[in-house]
Amino acid sequence: MAQCALNEGHGVVVFDVDQAATSALAERGAEVAESPRLLAERCEIAAVVVLNDEQVREVVCGESGLLAAEGGADRIVIHSTIQLPTLTEVEASARSAGRILIDAGVSGSVAGAVEGELAVMVGGEEEAILGFRPLLEIYGGLVVRVGGLGAGMKAKVARNLISFGQCAAAYEGMRVAEEAGVDLASFARIVRHSENLSGMVDGYLSMPTVRPADSDSKSDRQRLAEAPYIVSMAEKDLTAAIELGRALGLDLPVASAARDEAPATWGGEPGPKV
């Protein structure tokens, strides 16, 4: 992300407790600060990309944190995935210090960051976000305000749920295939080819809502009409997978959960709640 800014000719100041993380950027023209406070004093906007909640608190509110700076950065964007109470806490501290703080979850892995094509999910007041947009568009191929403070984190967590959920389902499918004697390289080619044709996941993401279908809504009536057929097919195929897994000595909890949630998945009934 910092490299993208350097590539576009922007002045960049970096800080990291690991000198190796900043040395490569320094070789490309970035300045290296000795603390977040000193970084903030030499920047207009500070972007925080660290591992966890405690590190965010330390970088923003610590004794040598961004808020301890005399002047400098008056805007702070949190890219780290952290708990909402922590975000609310540091935003309140920033506001008390006369700074603007927003959250912006990012998705797209290392390749997206290197190419400046990250998906950036922004949470904050619309007017406040305008001052951050030029920075975010340097490394974001898609920059979307998804709501008020915290909405970016919520969107990022939901997006990661889909990624890791897909991987968990793929793991179970590949486990069944491999134990059943199917060559995994061939199986992967089949899955990729059929998914490109069916676009099942992409089509599902195009639904305007995943709340229970409303019989008074024209579009929802169509969902309700299609739901019995889709649910029946899902339950049949998932039951076959579960039974094959059992015959192979495999437990398939993801497949079982998918079968149980099939009616809610396709709009036929409300999803489970805590």
Kinemage of the C-alpha trace (Angstrom):
@kinemage 1
@onewidth
@group {chain A} dominant
@subgroup {mainchain}
@vectorlist {calphas} color= white
{ca met a 1} P 0.000 0.000 0.000
{ca ala a 2} L 2.836 2.374 0.871
{ca gln a 3} L 4.619 1.303 -2.289
{ca cys a 4} L 1.571 2.288 -4.363
{ca ala a 5} L 1.778 5.803 -2.904
{ca leu a 6} L 5.505 5.965 -3.677
{ca asn a 7} L 4.847 4.775 -7.228
{ca glu a 8} L 2.528 7.737 -7.738
{ca gly a 9} L 5.106 10.179 -6.472
{ca his a 10} L 3.585 10.913 -3.060
{ca gly a 11} L 5.679 11.616 -0.003
{ca val a 12} L 5.441 8.644 2.364
{ca val a 13} L 6.518 8.315 5.996
{ca val a 14} L 6.506 4.835 7.559
{ca phe a 15} L 6.945 3.330 11.008
{ca asp a 16} L 7.208 -0.273 12.172
{ca val a 17} L 8.757 -1.909 15.220
{ca asp a 18} L 10.416 -4.299 12.764
{ca gln a 19} L 13.137 -2.355 10.970
{ca ala a 20} L 13.183 -4.907 8.165
{ca ala a 21} L 9.618 -3.932 7.296
{ca thr a 22} L 10.597 -0.317 6.673
{ca ser a 23} L 14.076 -0.695 5.179
{ca ala a 24} L 12.821 -1.829 1.766
{ca leu a 25} L 10.467 1.153 1.585
{ca ala a 26} L 13.249 3.481 2.688
{ca glu a 27} L 15.333 2.251 -0.235
{ca arg a 28} L 12.472 3.257 -2.526
{ca gly a 29} L 12.220 6.774 -1.128
{ca ala a 30} L 10.049 6.582 1.988
{ca glu a 31} L 11.038 8.432 5.143
{ca val a 32} L 11.263 6.310 8.290
{ca ala a 33} L 9.883 7.732 11.556
{ca glu a 34} L 11.040 6.580 14.966
{ca ser a 35} L 7.537 6.470 16.454
{ca pro a 36} L 3.884 6.916 15.445
{ca arg a 37} L 3.984 10.365 17.067
{ca leu a 38} L 6.877 11.498 14.893
{ca leu a 39} L 5.210 9.971 11.855
{ca ala a 40} L 2.010 11.936 12.507
{ca glu a 41} L 3.964 15.177 12.820
{ca arg a 42} L 5.233 14.722 9.253
{ca cys a 43} L 1.995 13.559 7.578
{ca glu a 44} L -1.453 14.821 6.655
{ca ile a 45} L -3.135 11.407 6.938
{ca ala a 46} L -2.024 8.406 8.999
{ca ala a 47} L -3.008 4.890 7.896
{ca val a 48} L -2.824 2.197 10.574
{ca val a 49} L -2.111 -1.356 9.412
{ca val a 50} L -1.228 -3.530 12.412
{ca leu a 51} L -2.146 -6.951 13.754
{ca asn a 52} L -4.607 -6.572 16.629
{ca asp a 53} L -6.630 -4.360 18.990
{ca glu a 54} L -3.833 -3.766 21.478
{ca gln a 55} L -1.499 -2.610 18.740
{ca val a 56} L -4.133 -0.216 17.378
{ca arg a 57} L -4.605 1.276 20.865
{ca glu a 58} L -0.850 1.675 21.277
{ca val a 59} L -0.292 3.200 17.829
{ca val a 60} L -3.195 5.638 18.130
{ca cys a 61} L -3.464 6.419 21.859
{ca gly a 62} L -0.119 5.371 23.321
{ca glu a 63} L 2.433 7.675 24.915
{ca ser a 64} L 4.252 7.929 21.576
{ca gly a 65} L 1.101 7.360 19.523
{ca leu a 66} L -0.449 9.362 16.726
{ca leu a 67} L -2.593 11.455 19.075
{ca ala a 68} L 0.484 12.572 21.011
{ca ala a 69} L 1.750 14.466 17.965
{ca glu a 70} L 2.053 18.234 17.981
{ca gly a 71} L 0.093 19.128 14.867
{ca gly a 72} L 0.520 17.102 11.678
{ca ala a 73} L -1.925 14.358 10.710
{ca asp a 74} L -5.487 15.367 11.482
{ca arg a 75} L -6.992 12.303 9.780
{ca ile a 76} L -6.483 8.665 10.800
{ca val a 77} L -7.752 5.590 8.963
{ca ile a 78} L -7.777 2.174 10.642
{ca his a 79} L -7.251 -0.651 8.142
{ca ser a 80} L -6.646 -3.341 10.782
{ca thr a 81} L -9.496 -5.767 11.499
{ca ile a 82} L -10.334 -5.114 15.160
{ca gln a 83} L -13.255 -5.394 17.577
{ca leu a 84} L -15.936 -2.696 17.300
{ca pro a 85} L -15.608 -1.544 20.947
{ca thr a 86} L -11.906 -0.895 20.331
{ca leu a 87} L -12.709 1.106 17.213
{ca thr a 88} L -15.300 3.167 19.100
{ca glu a 89} L -12.790 3.758 21.893
{ca val a 90} L -9.973 5.041 19.663
{ca glu a 91} L -12.373 7.135 17.577
{ca ala a 92} L -13.623 8.872 20.737
{ca ser a 93} L -10.030 9.569 21.759
{ca ala a 94} L -9.234 10.932 18.308
{ca arg a 95} L -12.311 13.139 18.320
{ca ser a 96} L -11.377 14.525 21.738
{ca ala a 97} L -7.958 15.389 20.302
{ca gly a 98} L -9.521 17.183 17.337
{ca arg a 99} L -8.766 14.426 14.809
{ca ile a 100} L -11.034 12.556 12.409
{ca leu a 101} L -10.832 8.747 12.539
{ca ile a 102} L -12.574 6.323 10.202
{ca asp a 103} L -12.339 2.577 9.580
{ca ala a 104} L -11.589 1.001 6.224
{ca gly a 105} L -11.347 -2.766 5.944
{ca val a 106} L -9.420 -3.988 2.913
{ca ser a 107} L -9.698 -7.188 0.899
{ca gly a 108} L -7.700 -8.483 -2.027
{ca ser a 109} L -4.642 -10.041 -0.403
{ca val a 110} L -1.054 -9.119 -1.229
{ca ala a 111} L -1.677 -9.083 -4.979
{ca gly a 112} L -4.422 -6.467 -4.610
{ca ala a 113} L -2.192 -4.301 -2.432
{ca val a 114} L 0.769 -4.512 -4.821
{ca glu a 115} L -1.378 -3.691 -7.850
{ca gly a 116} L -3.371 -0.948 -6.123
{ca glu a 117} L -6.601 -2.879 -6.668
{ca leu a 118} L -7.776 -3.589 -3.119
{ca ala a 119} L -11.457 -3.522 -2.241
{ca val a 120} L -11.745 -0.854 0.469
{ca met a 121} L -14.818 -0.941 2.745
{ca val a 122} L -15.144 2.432 4.460
{ca gly a 123} L -17.032 3.261 7.657
{ca gly a 124} L -17.585 6.860 8.729
{ca glu a 125} L -19.589 10.000 8.061
{ca glu a 126} L -19.867 10.686 4.336
{ca glu a 127} L -18.531 14.237 4.564
{ca ala a 128} L -15.556 13.136 6.661
{ca ile a 129} L -14.638 10.391 4.215
{ca leu a 130} L -14.143 12.867 1.370
{ca gly a 131} L -10.818 13.919 2.877
{ca phe a 132} L -9.591 10.319 2.871
{ca arg a 133} L -10.735 9.272 -0.601
{ca pro a 134} L -7.650 10.479 -2.543
{ca leu a 135} L -5.452 8.330 -0.297
{ca leu a 136} L -7.737 5.284 -0.404
{ca glu a 137} L -7.956 5.404 -4.194
{ca ile a 138} L -4.163 5.115 -4.454
{ca tyr a 139} L -4.290 1.479 -3.364
{ca gly a 140} L -8.002 0.774 -3.771
{ca gly a 141} L -9.458 -0.349 -7.088
{ca leu a 142} L -12.883 -0.289 -5.439
{ca val a 143} L -13.558 2.182 -2.623
{ca val a 144} L -17.068 1.939 -1.154
{ca arg a 145} L -18.586 3.695 1.843
{ca val a 146} L -20.705 0.992 3.470
{ca gly a 147} L -22.082 3.023 6.405
{ca gly a 148} L -21.131 4.882 9.560
{ca leu a 149} L -18.203 4.225 11.862
{ca gly a 150} L -17.616 0.478 12.202
{ca ala a 151} L -19.401 -0.454 8.983
{ca gly a 152} L -16.100 -1.063 7.231
{ca met a 153} L -15.064 -3.575 9.888
{ca lys a 154} L -18.450 -5.284 9.738
{ca ala a 155} L -18.267 -5.587 5.956
{ca lys a 156} L -14.711 -6.951 6.142
{ca val a 157} L -15.680 -9.603 8.707
{ca ala a 158} L -18.713 -10.627 6.625
{ca arg a 159} L -16.567 -10.778 3.503
{ca asn a 160} L -13.993 -12.980 5.279
{ca leu a 161} L -16.815 -15.232 6.497
{ca ile a 162} L -17.633 -15.996 2.862
{ca ser a 163} L -13.974 -16.674 2.001
{ca phe a 164} L -13.261 -18.974 4.928
{ca gly a 165} L -16.688 -20.613 4.652
{ca gln a 166} L -16.021 -21.421 0.997
{ca cys a 167} L -12.633 -22.878 1.925
{ca ala a 168} L -14.222 -25.019 4.649
{ca ala a 169} L -16.769 -26.358 2.146
{ca ala a 170} L -14.034 -26.930 -0.438
{ca tyr a 171} L -12.009 -28.817 2.190
{ca glu a 172} L -14.886 -31.196 2.890
{ca gly a 173} L -15.628 -31.700 -0.813
{ca met a 174} L -11.968 -32.358 -1.590
{ca arg a 175} L -11.692 -34.656 1.419
{ca val a 176} L -14.617 -36.756 0.187
{ca ala a 177} L -13.260 -36.803 -3.374
{ca glu a 178} L -9.753 -37.797 -2.313
{ca glu a 179} L -10.896 -40.544 0.068
{ca ala a 180} L -13.216 -41.841 -2.663
{ca gly a 181} L -10.249 -42.210 -5.023
{ca val a 182} L -10.868 -39.152 -7.238
{ca asp a 183} L -7.721 -37.401 -8.471
{ca leu a 184} L -7.733 -33.956 -6.831
{ca ala a 185} L -6.129 -32.145 -9.769
{ca ser a 186} L -8.879 -33.439 -12.054
{ca phe a 187} L -11.499 -32.643 -9.427
{ca ala a 188} L -10.255 -29.044 -9.166
{ca arg a 189} L -10.516 -28.622 -12.938
{ca ile a 190} L -14.096 -29.895 -12.821
{ca val a 191} L -15.086 -27.535 -9.990
{ca arg a 192} L -13.523 -24.481 -11.664
{ca his a 193} L -15.084 -25.290 -15.034
{ca ser a 194} L -18.575 -25.921 -13.675
{ca glu a 195} L -18.479 -22.895 -11.355
{ca asn a 196} L -17.506 -20.653 -14.272
{ca leu a 197} L -20.557 -21.933 -16.142
{ca ser a 198} L -23.085 -21.931 -13.309
{ca gly a 199} L -21.928 -18.750 -11.521
{ca met a 200} L -23.821 -20.038 -8.497
{ca val a 201} L -21.984 -18.018 -5.857
{ca asp a 202} L -21.906 -14.877 -8.005
{ca gly a 203} L -25.616 -15.259 -8.698
{ca tyr a 204} L -26.356 -15.662 -5.001
{ca leu a 205} L -24.413 -12.490 -4.219
{ca ser a 206} L -26.692 -10.616 -6.638
{ca met a 207} L -29.765 -11.184 -4.454
{ca pro a 208} L -31.124 -7.874 -3.088
{ca thr a 209} L -31.660 -9.376 0.374
{ca val a 210} L -31.156 -12.622 2.278
{ca arg a 211} L -33.842 -11.860 4.836
{ca pro a 212} L -36.876 -14.177 4.803
{ca ala a 213} L -38.874 -13.749 1.601
{ca asp a 214} L -41.956 -11.498 1.780
{ca ser a 215} L -45.011 -12.821 -0.076
{ca asp a 216} L -46.139 -9.220 -0.699
{ca ser a 217} L -42.990 -8.473 -2.737
{ca lys a 218} L -42.944 -9.400 -6.426
{ca ser a 219} L -39.258 -10.370 -6.420
{ca asp a 220} L -39.646 -12.272 -3.139
{ca arg a 221} L -42.650 -14.184 -4.500
{ca gln a 222} L -40.336 -15.509 -7.201
{ca arg a 223} L -37.831 -16.569 -4.515
{ca leu a 224} L -40.607 -18.313 -2.600
{ca ala a 225} L -41.775 -20.073 -5.761
{ca glu a 226} L -38.263 -21.332 -6.533
{ca ala a 227} L -37.280 -22.159 -2.944
{ca pro a 228} L -38.975 -25.600 -2.622
{ca tyr a 229} L -37.232 -26.937 -5.728
{ca ile a 230} L -33.800 -25.556 -4.797
{ca val a 231} L -34.101 -26.633 -1.149
{ca ser a 232} L -35.200 -30.127 -2.202
{ca met a 233} L -32.218 -30.461 -4.549
{ca ala a 234} L -29.805 -29.076 -1.927
{ca glu a 235} L -31.064 -31.438 0.768
{ca lys a 236} L -30.875 -34.428 -1.606
{ca asp a 237} L -27.325 -33.686 -2.793
{ca leu a 238} L -26.004 -32.756 0.642
{ca thr a 239} L -27.526 -35.879 2.176
{ca ala a 240} L -25.775 -37.943 -0.502
{ca ala a 241} L -22.477 -36.221 0.357
{ca ile a 242} L -22.962 -36.761 4.094
{ca glu a 243} L -23.805 -40.445 3.590
{ca leu a 244} L -20.808 -40.956 1.294
{ca gly a 245} L -18.614 -39.262 3.865
{ca arg a 246} L -19.978 -41.527 6.598
{ca ala a 247} L -19.254 -44.584 4.437
{ca leu a 248} L -15.684 -43.317 4.044
{ca gly a 249} L -15.359 -42.726 7.792
{ca leu a 250} L -15.580 -38.927 7.462
{ca asp a 251} L -17.543 -36.422 9.515
{ca leu a 252} L -18.772 -33.464 7.413
{ca pro a 253} L -20.041 -30.710 9.748
{ca val a 254} L -20.074 -28.022 7.044
{ca ala a 255} L -22.212 -30.187 4.775
{ca ser a 256} L -24.568 -30.939 7.684
{ca ala a 257} L -24.888 -27.233 8.519
{ca ala a 258} L -25.511 -26.384 4.862
{ca arg a 259} L -28.296 -28.982 4.704
{ca asp a 260} L -29.873 -27.696 7.919
{ca glu a 261} L -29.763 -24.092 6.682
{ca ala a 262} L -30.939 -24.792 3.137
{ca pro a 263} L -34.490 -23.450 3.742
{ca ala a 264} L -33.123 -20.209 5.249
{ca thr a 265} L -30.414 -19.925 2.569
{ca trp a 266} L -33.015 -19.842 -0.176
{ca gly a 267} L -35.531 -17.593 1.587
{ca gly a 268} L -38.046 -20.195 2.666
{ca glu a 269} L -37.739 -19.445 6.412
{ca pro a 270} L -35.836 -17.160 8.808
{ca gly a 271} L -32.234 -18.001 9.546
{ca pro a 272} L -31.187 -19.127 13.041
{ca lys a 273} L -30.460 -16.494 15.679
{ca val a 274} L -28.653 -16.523 19.003
